Amino acid sequence: MSIAGGDAVTDGQGAVRLLDRTRTAVHPQLRSTVETLPGSMRRVAMYHFGWEHADGTPAREQPGKAIRPALVLAATRALGADEASAVKAAAAVELAHNFTLLHDDIVDEDVTRRHRPTAWTVFGIPDALIAGDAMSALALRMLAEDPHPASAAASARLAACIIELCAGQQADCAFEQRAPREVSLDECLAMATAKTGALLGASCAIGALYAGAGDEEVAAMDAFGREAGLAFQLIDDLIGIWGDPDRTGKPAGADLVAHKKSLPVVAALASGTPAGDELAELYARPVLDAEAVRAAADAVERAGGRDWAQDQAAERMGRAVEHLAQAVPDLAAAGDMLALAEFVTRRTR
């Protein structure tokens, strides 16, 4: 199945259509794989993906964006191969991503995702945690059982990526225990690259492997995804502060309430401005009420954290395009990848 049609996708609506076609191509494989999980784990996973209600009855909830599987298929196509051969790999990447979401919701104590209660609040922490573990193993099994000649290399790459993103998540958690100004911007950038950039990089690299690309092209695709992933995280951090709850499905200022050392926050704290000092004082409080959250968001903006994050996202996307050109000199062939990268840096939820 071709998910891209003819001409490259070049606008936001085109990217949305590309993501819709990715879900059409990948979700049947994804769902049939999830349904192989044992009873209680299957129930949690089916709920998390929006395919069932908590009582096990069918649901038609809003699905995830499917950016990572779309990158797998788009990378395969950009390098001249049939993306249909990489559908299982794309589904494996989406499974790995959703394993991290199940765990992130527990670690961050998030109570909503995609406009409904998170799995751990419905089924309890143990069941949600174990279901996430099972989904991680299921992703690697999918690749290991795929007869495609690139599956072994892809499985090894995804496993290494999972270790890296776990390290990024651990660093993110550790930052919360440190004083507001003890986390440097370089540390925060390294954490975000591991936590978010690694999986987008692996998605692009796996697509390249399934296209039979050489080491240099695979490395360039990985670098593209990592830079695009960092841009993605910068925008995600902005949404975590200023996102519209009606669009995000999460409370306003959720990252500030959690005292997250997100990129715009750390940039503001390191700004050496009076607003940065105000933010440090607010973050020293054990609890931030609604008024304090608004004050913290205002301090981040006045300290330049919002502008810095937006500028960095644009800079990282420029670097991403440079890497992509190394793998695909004729960027017209990589139009879908560029459209996806543009989409993630302009999104509002």
C-alpha positions as CSV (number, residue, x, y, z in Angstrom):
1,M,0.0,0.0,0.0
2,S,1.3,3.5,-0.9
3,I,0.7,6.0,1.8
4,A,2.0,9.0,-0.1
5,G,0.3,9.0,-3.4
6,G,2.0,11.0,-6.1
7,D,3.4,14.5,-5.4
8,A,5.3,15.2,-2.2
9,V,3.3,16.6,0.6
10,T,4.1,20.3,1.1
11,D,1.5,21.8,3.4
12,G,0.1,21.3,6.9
13,Q,-3.1,19.7,5.6
14,G,-1.0,17.4,3.4
15,A,0.9,16.3,6.4
16,V,-2.3,15.5,8.2
17,R,-3.5,13.4,5.2
18,L,-0.1,11.6,5.2
19,L,-0.6,10.8,8.9
20,D,-4.1,9.6,8.3
21,R,-2.9,7.3,5.5
22,T,-0.1,6.0,7.8
23,R,-2.7,5.1,10.4
24,T,-4.7,3.3,7.7
25,A,-1.6,1.3,6.6
26,V,-0.2,0.6,10.1
27,H,-3.0,0.3,12.6
28,P,-4.4,-3.1,11.3
29,Q,-1.0,-4.6,11.9
30,L,-0.6,-2.7,15.2
31,R,-4.0,-3.8,16.5
32,S,-3.6,-7.5,15.5
33,T,-0.3,-7.6,17.3
34,V,-1.6,-5.9,20.4
35,E,-4.5,-8.4,20.5
36,T,-1.9,-11.2,20.9
37,L,-1.1,-9.9,24.4
38,P,-2.4,-12.0,27.4
39,G,-5.8,-10.9,28.8
40,S,-5.1,-8.1,31.4
41,M,-2.2,-6.6,29.4
42,R,-4.3,-6.7,26.2
43,R,-7.1,-4.9,28.0
44,V,-4.9,-2.0,29.2
45,A,-3.2,-1.7,25.8
46,M,-6.5,-1.7,23.9
47,Y,-7.8,1.0,26.2
48,H,-4.6,3.1,25.9
49,F,-4.7,3.0,22.1
50,G,-8.4,4.1,22.1
51,W,-9.8,0.9,20.6
52,E,-11.8,-0.1,23.7
53,H,-13.4,1.5,26.7
54,A,-12.3,0.5,30.2
55,D,-15.0,-2.1,30.3
56,G,-13.7,-3.7,27.1
57,T,-16.5,-2.5,24.9
58,P,-15.5,-1.1,21.5
59,A,-14.5,2.6,21.4
60,R,-13.7,5.1,18.6
61,E,-11.4,7.5,20.5
62,Q,-9.0,9.9,18.8
63,P,-5.9,7.9,17.9
64,G,-2.3,9.1,18.3
65,K,-0.7,11.3,15.7
66,A,1.4,8.4,14.2
67,I,4.4,10.6,13.5
68,R,7.0,8.0,14.2
69,P,5.6,5.2,11.9
70,A,5.0,7.9,9.3
71,L,8.7,8.7,9.4
72,V,9.6,5.0,9.0
73,L,7.5,4.7,5.9
74,A,8.5,8.1,4.5
75,A,12.2,7.3,4.9
76,T,11.7,4.0,3.1
77,R,9.9,5.7,0.3
78,A,12.4,8.6,0.1
79,L,15.2,6.1,-0.5
80,G,13.4,4.4,-3.4
81,A,11.9,1.3,-1.8
82,D,8.3,0.2,-1.4
83,E,7.1,1.4,2.0
84,A,4.7,-1.6,2.2
85,S,7.7,-3.7,3.1
86,A,8.2,-1.6,6.2
87,V,4.7,-1.7,7.7
88,K,5.7,-4.1,10.4
89,A,8.7,-2.0,11.3
90,A,6.5,1.1,11.5
91,A,4.1,-0.7,13.8
92,A,7.0,-1.9,16.0
93,V,8.2,1.7,16.4
94,E,4.7,2.9,17.3
95,L,4.4,0.1,19.9
96,A,7.8,1.2,21.4
97,H,6.5,4.8,21.5
98,N,3.3,3.9,23.3
99,F,5.2,1.8,25.8
100,T,7.0,5.1,26.7
101,L,3.7,7.0,26.9
102,L,2.3,4.5,29.4
103,H,5.3,4.8,31.6
104,D,5.6,8.6,31.2
105,D,2.0,9.0,32.4
106,I,2.8,7.1,35.5
107,V,6.1,8.9,36.2
108,D,4.5,12.3,35.5
109,E,1.3,11.4,37.3
110,D,-0.6,12.7,34.3
111,V,-4.3,11.9,34.7
112,T,-5.5,12.6,31.1
113,R,-4.2,11.7,27.7
114,R,-6.1,12.2,24.4
115,H,-9.0,13.7,26.3
116,R,-9.7,10.8,28.6
117,P,-8.3,9.2,31.8
118,T,-4.8,7.7,31.5
119,A,-4.5,4.0,31.7
120,W,-2.8,4.0,35.2
121,T,-5.7,6.0,36.7
122,V,-8.2,3.4,35.3
123,F,-6.3,0.1,35.8
124,G,-3.8,1.0,38.5
125,I,-0.1,1.6,38.3
126,P,1.0,-2.1,38.3
127,D,-1.2,-3.1,35.4
128,A,-0.3,-0.1,33.3
129,L,3.4,-0.5,34.1
130,I,3.4,-4.2,33.1
131,A,1.4,-3.5,30.0
132,G,4.0,-1.0,28.9
133,D,6.8,-3.5,29.5
134,A,4.9,-6.1,27.4
135,M,4.5,-3.6,24.6
136,S,8.2,-2.9,24.6
137,A,9.0,-6.6,24.3
138,L,6.2,-7.0,21.6
139,A,7.8,-4.3,19.5
140,L,11.2,-6.1,19.5
141,R,9.5,-9.4,18.8
142,M,7.7,-8.0,15.8
143,L,11.0,-7.0,14.3
144,A,12.7,-10.3,15.2
145,E,10.0,-12.3,13.5
146,D,9.9,-10.1,10.4
147,P,11.4,-12.0,7.4
148,H,12.7,-8.8,5.9
149,P,16.6,-8.9,5.6
150,A,16.9,-5.6,7.5
151,S,14.9,-6.8,10.5
152,A,17.8,-7.9,12.7
153,A,19.6,-4.6,12.3
154,A,16.4,-2.8,12.9
155,S,15.7,-4.8,16.0
156,A,19.1,-4.0,17.4
157,R,18.7,-0.3,16.6
158,L,15.3,-0.1,18.3
159,A,16.6,-1.9,21.4
160,A,19.6,0.5,21.7
161,C,17.1,3.4,21.2
162,I,14.9,2.2,24.0
163,I,17.9,2.1,26.4
164,E,18.8,5.6,25.3
165,L,15.4,7.1,25.7
166,C,15.0,5.4,29.1
167,A,18.3,7.2,30.1
168,G,16.7,10.4,28.9
169,Q,13.6,9.8,30.9
170,Q,15.7,9.0,34.0
171,A,17.6,12.3,33.6
172,D,14.4,14.2,33.2
173,C,13.2,12.7,36.5
174,A,16.5,13.5,38.2
175,F,16.3,17.1,37.1
176,E,13.1,17.5,39.2
177,Q,15.0,16.7,42.4
178,R,17.6,19.4,41.7
179,A,17.3,23.1,42.6
180,P,15.9,25.4,39.8
181,R,19.3,26.6,38.7
182,E,21.3,23.4,39.1
183,V,20.3,22.1,35.6
184,S,22.3,23.5,32.7
185,L,20.9,24.1,29.3
186,D,23.4,21.7,27.8
187,E,22.2,19.0,30.2
188,C,18.6,19.7,29.3
189,L,19.4,19.6,25.5
190,A,21.2,16.2,25.9
191,M,18.2,14.9,27.9
192,A,15.7,16.0,25.3
193,T,17.8,14.5,22.5
194,A,17.8,11.2,24.3
195,K,14.2,11.2,25.4
196,T,12.6,12.4,22.2
197,G,15.2,12.7,19.4
198,A,16.4,9.1,19.7
199,L,13.2,7.5,18.7
200,L,12.5,9.8,15.8
201,G,16.1,9.2,14.7
202,A,15.6,5.5,15.0
203,S,12.3,5.7,13.1
204,C,14.1,7.3,10.1
205,A,17.1,5.0,10.4
206,I,14.9,1.9,10.4
207,G,13.1,3.2,7.3
208,A,16.5,3.6,5.7
209,L,17.5,0.1,6.7
210,Y,14.4,-1.4,5.2
211,A,15.2,0.5,2.0
212,G,18.6,-1.2,1.8
213,A,20.5,2.0,2.4
214,G,24.2,2.1,3.2
215,D,25.7,3.1,6.6
216,E,26.2,6.7,5.6
217,E,22.6,7.2,4.5
218,V,21.3,5.4,7.6
219,A,23.4,7.7,9.8
220,A,22.2,10.8,8.0
221,M,18.6,9.7,8.4
222,D,19.2,9.1,12.1
223,A,20.7,12.6,12.5
224,F,17.8,14.1,10.6
225,G,15.3,12.4,13.0
226,R,17.3,13.4,16.1
227,E,17.4,17.1,15.1
228,A,13.7,17.0,14.1
229,G,13.0,15.3,17.4
230,L,14.7,18.0,19.4
231,A,12.6,20.6,17.5
232,F,9.6,18.5,18.3
233,Q,10.5,18.5,22.0
234,L,11.0,22.2,22.0
235,I,7.5,22.7,20.6
236,D,6.1,20.1,23.0
237,D,7.7,22.0,25.9
238,L,6.0,25.2,24.8
239,I,2.7,23.4,24.5
240,G,3.3,22.1,28.1
241,I,3.2,25.7,29.3
242,W,0.9,27.6,26.9
243,G,-1.1,24.8,25.2
244,D,-4.9,25.0,25.1
245,P,-6.4,22.3,27.3
246,D,-9.3,21.8,24.9
247,R,-6.7,20.9,22.2
248,T,-4.0,19.1,24.3
249,G,-6.3,17.1,26.6
250,K,-4.1,18.2,29.6
251,P,-4.5,20.9,32.2
252,A,-3.1,24.4,31.4
253,G,0.5,24.8,32.5
254,A,0.8,21.1,33.3
255,D,4.6,21.2,33.1
256,L,4.9,24.2,35.4
257,V,2.6,22.5,38.0
258,A,5.0,19.5,37.9
259,H,8.0,21.8,38.3
260,K,9.4,20.4,35.0
261,K,12.9,21.6,34.0
262,S,11.7,21.8,30.4
263,L,13.8,23.6,27.8
264,P,12.1,27.0,27.8
265,V,12.1,26.9,31.6
266,V,15.8,26.2,31.9
267,A,16.6,28.8,29.2
268,A,14.6,31.3,31.3
269,L,16.3,30.3,34.5
270,A,19.7,30.7,32.9
271,S,18.9,34.1,31.4
272,G,20.3,36.2,34.2
273,T,17.2,38.4,34.1
274,P,14.9,39.6,36.9
275,A,12.2,37.5,35.3
276,G,14.5,34.5,35.6
277,D,14.9,35.3,39.3
278,E,11.2,35.4,39.7
279,L,10.8,32.0,38.0
280,A,13.5,30.5,40.3
281,E,11.6,31.8,43.4
282,L,8.3,30.4,42.1
283,Y,9.9,27.0,41.3
284,A,11.3,26.9,44.9
285,R,7.7,26.6,46.1
286,P,6.6,23.0,46.8
287,V,3.2,23.6,45.2
288,L,2.1,26.1,42.5
289,D,-1.5,27.1,42.5
290,A,-3.3,28.5,39.5
291,E,-2.2,32.0,40.1
292,A,1.5,30.9,40.6
293,V,1.3,28.9,37.4
294,R,0.2,32.0,35.4
295,A,3.0,34.0,37.0
296,A,5.5,31.3,36.2
297,A,4.4,31.2,32.5
298,D,4.7,35.0,32.4
299,A,8.1,34.9,33.9
300,V,9.3,32.3,31.4
301,E,8.1,34.5,28.5
302,R,9.6,37.7,29.9
303,A,12.9,36.0,30.5
304,G,13.1,35.0,26.9
305,G,12.4,31.3,27.3
306,R,9.6,31.2,24.8
307,D,11.4,33.1,22.1
308,W,14.6,31.0,22.7
309,A,12.7,27.8,22.3
310,Q,11.0,28.9,19.1
311,D,14.3,30.1,17.6
312,Q,16.0,26.8,18.6
313,A,13.2,24.8,17.0
314,A,13.8,26.6,13.7
315,E,17.5,26.2,14.0
316,R,17.3,22.5,14.7
317,M,15.0,22.0,11.7
318,G,17.6,23.7,9.5
319,R,20.2,21.3,10.7
320,A,17.8,18.4,10.2
321,V,17.3,19.4,6.5
322,E,21.1,19.5,6.0
323,H,21.4,15.9,7.3
324,L,18.5,14.8,5.1
325,A,20.2,16.2,2.0
326,Q,23.2,14.0,2.7
327,A,20.9,10.9,2.5
328,V,18.6,12.1,-0.2
329,P,20.4,14.7,-2.4
330,D,17.2,15.3,-4.4
331,L,15.1,16.7,-1.5
332,A,12.0,16.5,-3.8
333,A,12.1,12.8,-3.2
334,A,12.0,13.4,0.6
335,G,9.0,15.8,0.5
336,D,7.0,13.7,2.9
337,M,9.7,13.7,5.5
338,L,10.1,17.5,5.2
339,A,6.3,17.9,5.5
340,L,6.2,15.8,8.7
341,A,9.1,17.7,10.1
342,E,7.4,21.0,9.3
343,F,4.2,19.7,10.8
344,V,5.7,18.8,14.2
345,T,7.3,22.3,14.6
346,R,4.1,24.1,13.8
347,R,1.6,22.0,15.8
348,T,-0.4,23.3,18.7
349,R,-1.1,20.1,20.6
